[in-house]
């Protein structure tokens, strides 16, 4: 069993601590928590059978205390701090030889994300991110269909998500939230991370990003609460991605048009239309002017909608399994077997980079009013971030 320290004890930190302490994660045990909040520590003690008072979980007020007093007490860390703190926290852990499971996003700019991944590779430790939607059965099914070529070459994708409506109370729930200074952006750097991770996981990385973003359309801040992004791919595929946190009506779907078929996936239903002929062949050889010689076979599949902690359990359990495989690799003569277990990791540090490439590319494109090529120029993005922070401070006075 892998001993972990949770750094940051906010909403998600508490959630993970409770799951581990209840024994729901068979590969992890909680050794330490690191939080500056006395209330959070008290909550953990009161809600988890007095584990701090009993000495079963050690409490540290900052990372210096943690590393000075508990270096041998834990093997890995789970990071649940505000976004901008993720890189420094992770890199310190890598340099100490600790494995890392990090909440999304990897950071708030691509340079930091790239450095995190590089440091993890140099240290030869496990580095994963909590992109729990990868465990959803509907997305696993969708990826299998795409990878198998069931609908042929993908020509276009359309995704819309208005399922993350957020009130002003939410935006004001933490000083770091919904700000350039604290969060590094708005909807895209927060709720959009899961969606953009699914995009790059399913469809790969685009060549260019073009975005139109409304800064504070529904709120009195200058970060994004609505975004429309166009993705262009080297193979000719195009995509449209729409995210809003200001619309109360929930609409959430992905539509994929391929040369052999068309898929629409909603929360709990997958619809697929399979063409009788591949469109690339049909367009060249049909003797009619439209689809008269093309037929469609329709299928509808009911999907399971994941709820509660189960997706997070799978991510945490998988992280523990991957760390155990990495540790065993050093003592095993069967590297092929341990490599196979590591290959089952749900995510890795490159996914954190990719998702931020899409996010930062969209922000930069909207700001500049033109398309941005991927990978993003990291220094140019940092200049943009500095300017937005300055503008924010001017607005706030």
C-alpha positions in Angstrom: 0.0 0.0 0.0 1.3 3.5 -0.9 1.5 6.1 1.8 0.3 9.5 0.6 0.3 13.1 1.9 -2.5 15.4 0.8 -1.3 19.0 0.3 -4.3 21.3 0.4 -7.4 20.5 2.4 -10.1 22.3 0.5 -13.3 20.7 -1.0 -11.5 18.1 -3.1 -8.7 17.5 -0.5 -11.3 16.7 2.1 -13.1 14.4 -0.3 -10.0 12.4 -1.2 -8.9 12.2 2.5 -12.3 10.8 3.5 -12.3 8.2 0.7 -8.8 7.0 1.6 -9.5 6.9 5.4 -12.7 4.9 4.8 -10.6 2.3 3.1 -12.3 2.9 -0.3 -8.9 3.1 -2.1 -7.2 -0.3 -1.7 -3.8 0.9 -2.9 -3.5 4.1 -0.8 -3.2 5.0 2.9 -3.2 8.5 4.2 -0.1 9.3 6.3 -0.1 13.2 6.4 -2.1 16.2 5.5 -0.6 19.7 4.9 -2.9 22.7 5.3 -2.7 26.2 6.6 -6.4 26.1 7.6 -7.1 25.3 11.2 -10.8 24.8 10.3 -9.9 22.2 7.6 -7.8 20.3 10.0 -10.6 20.4 12.6 -13.0 19.2 10.0 -10.8 16.2 9.1 -10.4 15.3 12.8 -14.2 15.5 13.5 -15.3 13.8 10.4 -12.7 11.0 10.3 -12.8 9.5 13.7 -10.2 11.7 15.3 -7.4 10.6 13.1 -5.2 13.6 13.9 -5.7 13.4 17.7 -4.9 9.7 17.6 -1.8 10.4 15.6 -2.9 8.2 12.7 -2.6 11.1 10.3 0.1 13.7 10.9 -0.8 17.3 10.4 1.6 19.9 9.0 1.0 23.6 8.5 3.2 24.1 5.4 5.4 22.1 3.0 8.6 23.0 4.8 7.3 21.3 8.0 6.1 18.3 6.0 9.5 17.7 4.3 11.6 18.5 7.3 9.6 16.1 9.6 8.0 13.4 7.4 10.3 12.6 4.5 10.1 8.9 5.2 6.5 8.9 6.2 5.0 9.1 2.7 5.8 7.9 -0.8 3.5 10.1 -2.9 1.5 13.4 -2.7 -1.9 14.4 -3.9 -2.0 18.1 -4.7 -5.4 19.9 -4.2 -4.2 23.5 -3.8 -5.1 26.5 -6.0 -4.0 26.2 -9.6 -1.0 28.5 -9.6 0.6 26.6 -6.7 0.6 23.3 -8.5 4.0 23.6 -10.3 6.1 24.5 -7.4 4.5 21.9 -5.1 4.9 19.2 -7.7 8.5 20.0 -8.6 9.5 20.0 -5.0 8.0 16.6 -4.6 9.7 15.3 -7.8 13.1 16.5 -6.5 12.4 14.7 -3.3 11.7 11.5 -5.2 8.0 11.5 -4.5 5.2 10.4 -6.9 2.5 13.0 -7.7 -1.2 13.0 -8.4 -2.2 16.5 -9.2 -5.6 18.1 -9.4 -6.3 19.8 -12.7 -4.9 22.0 -14.2 -1.2 21.2 -14.2 -0.6 25.0 -13.7 -1.7 28.2 -15.2 0.8 28.4 -18.2 2.4 26.0 -20.6 6.0 26.7 -19.5 5.3 25.5 -15.9 3.4 22.4 -17.2 6.3 21.5 -19.5 8.8 21.9 -16.6 6.7 19.7 -14.3 6.6 16.9 -16.8 10.4 17.2 -17.5 11.2 17.1 -13.8 9.0 14.0 -13.3 10.8 12.2 -16.1 14.2 13.2 -14.7 13.2 11.9 -11.3 11.7 8.7 -12.7 8.6 9.0 -10.7 4.9 8.6 -11.5 3.1 11.9 -12.4 -0.7 11.8 -13.1 -3.5 14.3 -13.1 -7.0 13.9 -11.8 -8.9 13.9 -15.1 -11.7 11.6 -13.8 -13.9 11.9 -16.8 -11.6 9.5 -18.6 -13.2 6.8 -16.4 -16.7 7.5 -17.7 -18.1 4.5 -19.6 -19.5 6.8 -22.3 -16.2 8.3 -23.1 -14.4 5.0 -23.0 -17.0 3.6 -25.5 -16.6 6.7 -27.7 -12.8 6.4 -27.8 -13.0 2.7 -28.7 -15.3 3.5 -31.6 -13.1 6.3 -32.8 -9.8 4.4 -32.5 -11.3 1.3 -34.3 -12.2 3.5 -37.2 -15.9 2.6 -36.9 -17.0 6.0 -38.4 -14.0 6.3 -40.7 -11.9 9.4 -40.9 -13.2 12.1 -38.7 -14.1 15.3 -40.6 -15.6 17.5 -38.0 -16.5 17.7 -34.3 -18.9 19.9 -32.4 -19.1 20.0 -28.6 -21.2 22.3 -26.4 -21.4 22.3 -22.6 -23.6 24.6 -20.6 -23.8 22.2 -17.7 -21.5 24.2 -15.4 -23.7 27.1 -14.4 -22.1 29.1 -11.6 -23.5 31.8 -9.4 -21.8 34.8 -8.0 -21.7 33.1 -4.6 -19.6 30.4 -6.2 -17.2 32.9 -7.8 -16.8 34.6 -4.4 -16.3 31.4 -2.5 -12.5 31.8 -2.6 -10.2 34.8 -3.0 -8.3 32.9 -5.7 -11.4 31.9 -7.8 -12.4 33.5 -11.1 -9.4 35.8 -11.4 -6.2 36.2 -13.4 -4.2 36.7 -10.3 -5.5 33.8 -8.3 -6.8 31.2 -10.8 -5.0 32.2 -14.0 -8.3 32.7 -15.9 -11.9 31.6 -15.6 -14.1 28.9 -17.1 -11.5 27.4 -19.4 -8.8 27.1 -16.8 -11.3 25.6 -14.4 -14.4 23.7 -15.6 -13.0 23.6 -19.1 -10.0 21.5 -18.2 -12.0 18.3 -18.0 -13.7 19.0 -21.3 -10.5 20.0 -23.1 -8.7 17.0 -21.7 -11.4 14.8 -23.2 -11.1 16.6 -26.5 -7.4 16.0 -26.8 -7.7 12.4 -25.5 -10.4 11.6 -28.1 -9.2 13.7 -31.1 -5.6 14.5 -30.6 -3.9 17.9 -30.7 -4.8 20.5 -33.3 -2.5 22.5 -35.4 -4.2 25.9 -34.8 -6.6 27.4 -32.3 -9.0 30.3 -33.0 -11.2 31.6 -30.2 -13.8 34.2 -29.3 -14.1 34.7 -25.6 -16.5 36.8 -23.6 -14.6 38.2 -20.5 -17.2 38.6 -17.7 -20.3 38.4 -19.9 -22.4 37.2 -16.9 -20.3 38.5 -14.0 -18.4 41.6 -12.9 -14.9 40.2 -13.5 -12.6 40.2 -16.5 -11.9 36.4 -16.7 -13.9 34.2 -19.1 -17.3 32.8 -18.4 -18.1 31.9 -22.0 -15.8 30.7 -24.8 -16.2 29.6 -28.4 -13.1 27.8 -29.8 -12.3 26.6 -33.3 -9.7 23.8 -33.7 -7.9 23.1 -37.0 -6.0 19.9 -37.6 -3.2 19.0 -40.0 -5.3 16.2 -41.5 -8.1 18.6 -42.4 -10.4 17.8 -39.4 -12.1 20.8 -37.8 -13.8 21.3 -34.5 -16.0 23.7 -32.6 -16.0 23.8 -28.8 -18.5 25.9 -26.8 -18.4 26.4 -23.0 -20.6 28.6 -20.9 -21.0 28.9 -17.1 -23.7 31.6 -17.4 -26.6 29.6 -19.0 -29.0 27.8 -16.6 -30.4 25.4 -19.2 -28.1 22.4 -19.3 -27.0 21.3 -22.7 -24.1 18.9 -23.0 -23.3 16.9 -26.1 -20.6 15.9 -28.6 -21.3 15.3 -32.3 -18.7 13.7 -34.6 -19.0 13.5 -38.3 -16.9 10.8 -40.1 -16.6 9.4 -43.6 -18.3 6.2 -42.5 -20.8 7.5 -40.0 -22.0 10.1 -37.5 -22.1 10.0 -33.7 -24.0 12.1 -31.2 -23.3 11.4 -27.5 -25.3 13.0 -24.7 -25.0 12.4 -21.0 -26.8 9.0 -21.1 -27.3 8.1 -24.7 -25.1 7.4 -27.8 -26.6 7.6 -31.2 -24.8 6.4 -34.3 -25.7 6.6 -38.0 -23.6 4.2 -40.1 -23.3 5.0 -43.8 -23.6 2.3 -46.5 -20.5 3.6 -48.2 -17.5 5.6 -47.2 -18.1 9.2 -48.1 -14.7 9.7 -49.7 -15.5 6.8 -52.2 -19.1 7.8 -52.5 -18.4 11.4 -53.4 -16.2 10.4 -56.3 -18.3 7.5 -57.7 -22.0 8.4 -57.0 -24.1 9.1 -60.1 -26.5 11.4 -58.2 -26.1 15.0 -56.9 -26.6 14.3 -53.2 -27.3 11.4 -50.8 -29.8 9.5 -53.0 -27.5 6.5 -53.3 -26.4 6.6 -49.7 -28.3 4.8 -46.9 -27.9 5.0 -43.1 -28.2 2.4 -40.4 -29.3 3.9 -37.1 -28.4 2.5 -33.6 -29.2 3.9 -30.2 -27.2 2.8 -27.1 -28.2 3.6 -23.5 -25.2 4.6 -21.4 -24.4 4.5 -17.7 -24.1 7.9 -16.1 -21.4 7.9 -13.4 -22.2 9.7 -10.2 -20.7 10.3 -6.8 -17.2 9.3 -5.9 -16.7 6.3 -8.2 -14.8 8.1 -11.0 -12.5 9.6 -8.4 -12.0 6.2 -6.8 -10.9 4.8 -10.1 -8.3 7.6 -10.6 -6.9 7.3 -7.1 -6.8 3.5 -7.2 -5.1 3.6 -10.6 -2.5 6.0 -9.3 -1.7 3.7 -6.4 -1.4 0.7 -8.8 0.9 2.7 -11.1 3.1 3.7 -8.2 3.3 0.2 -7.0 4.3 -1.0 -10.5 7.0 1.6 -10.7 8.4 0.7 -7.2 8.3 -3.1 -8.1 10.1 -2.4 -11.4 13.3 -1.6 -9.5 13.2 -5.0 -7.8 11.8 -7.1 -10.7 13.5 -9.0 -13.5 10.2 -9.0 -15.5 10.2 -5.4 -16.7 7.8 -6.2 -19.4 5.1 -7.1 -16.8 5.7 -3.9 -14.8 5.8 -1.7 -17.9 2.4 -3.2 -18.9 0.9 -2.2 -15.6 2.3 1.3 -15.9 0.9 1.6 -19.4 -2.6 1.3 -17.8 -2.1 4.7 -16.1 -5.2 6.7 -16.8 -3.2 9.9 -17.4 0.3 11.3 -17.4 2.1 14.7 -17.3 1.9 15.1 -21.1 -1.9 15.3 -20.7 -1.5 18.2 -18.4 0.6 20.0 -21.0 -1.8 19.2 -23.8 -4.8 20.5 -22.0 -3.1 23.7 -21.1 -1.9 24.1 -24.7 -5.5 24.2 -25.8 -6.5 26.6 -22.9 -3.6 29.0 -23.3 -3.9 28.9 -27.1 -7.6 29.9 -26.8 -6.9 32.8 -24.4 -4.1 34.1 -26.5 -6.1 33.8 -29.7 -9.1 35.7 -28.3 -6.8 38.4 -26.9 -4.8 38.8 -30.2 -7.8 38.4 -32.4 -6.2 35.8 -34.6 -5.4 32.1 -34.8 -2.6 30.7 -32.6 -0.5 27.8 -33.6 0.1 24.8 -31.2 2.4 24.4 -29.4 1.9 27.9 -27.8 4.8 30.3 -27.4 5.2 30.1 -23.6 6.9 33.5 -23.2 4.3 35.2 -25.2 1.6 33.6 -23.1 3.3 34.8 -19.9 3.4 38.3 -21.2 -0.3 38.1 -21.9 -1.0 36.7 -18.4 1.0 39.6 -16.9 -1.0 42.1 -18.9 -4.3 40.6 -17.8 -3.3 40.6 -14.2 -2.3 44.3 -14.5 -5.7 45.1 -16.1 -7.5 43.2 -13.4 -5.7 45.1 -10.6 -6.6 48.4 -12.4 -10.3 47.4 -12.5 -10.3 46.3 -8.9 -8.5 49.5 -7.9 
